[in-house]
Amino acid sequence: MAKTPDMTAMFKDIMGSFPVDTSAMEGSFKTAATLNEKLSNVALDAAERSADISSKWTKDTLAKMAEMSRAKQDPADYAKAMSDFASASAEVAAEHMSAFAEIAKKVQMDTVELMMSAGKDMQNDASNAVKKATDEATAATKKAASK
């Protein structure tokens, strides 16, 4: 009676002939994790600074509204208070929008810098992995040829 070949053992032998080096994958994962951490820090810093600006803007607006809402002696004083509030609000809005623009500019610059750095790291990792694979393939070919 014919005996069925053990496919598990055969595949185990085949896979054992092709060793897989997982250190390249581990290095890529660590590089990606580090990049993600740095990008998260950039985003969180920008969010914190934006929240600070928004809070200051709100406090300034409320202080100006408190001044505007005070009782006046003359009806013309209400018009002047409203006009002062409107012009001060426009001026403060321009200042705060400029501050938001500076945050966005810094985020953009930091992100570009991180991406350039990550690109160089990944290029070096890929170059090292290809060199290592080439060396291993050359060694395996020489070993096979000498048998």
Secondary structure by P-SEA (a helix, b strand, c coil): ccccccaaaaaaaaaaaccccaaaaaaaaaaaaaaaaaaaaaaaaaaaaaaaaaaaaaaaaaaaaaaaacccccaaaaaaaaaaaaaaaaaaaaaaaaaaaaaaaaaaaaaaaaaaaaaaaaaaaaaaaaaaaaaaaaaaaaaaaac
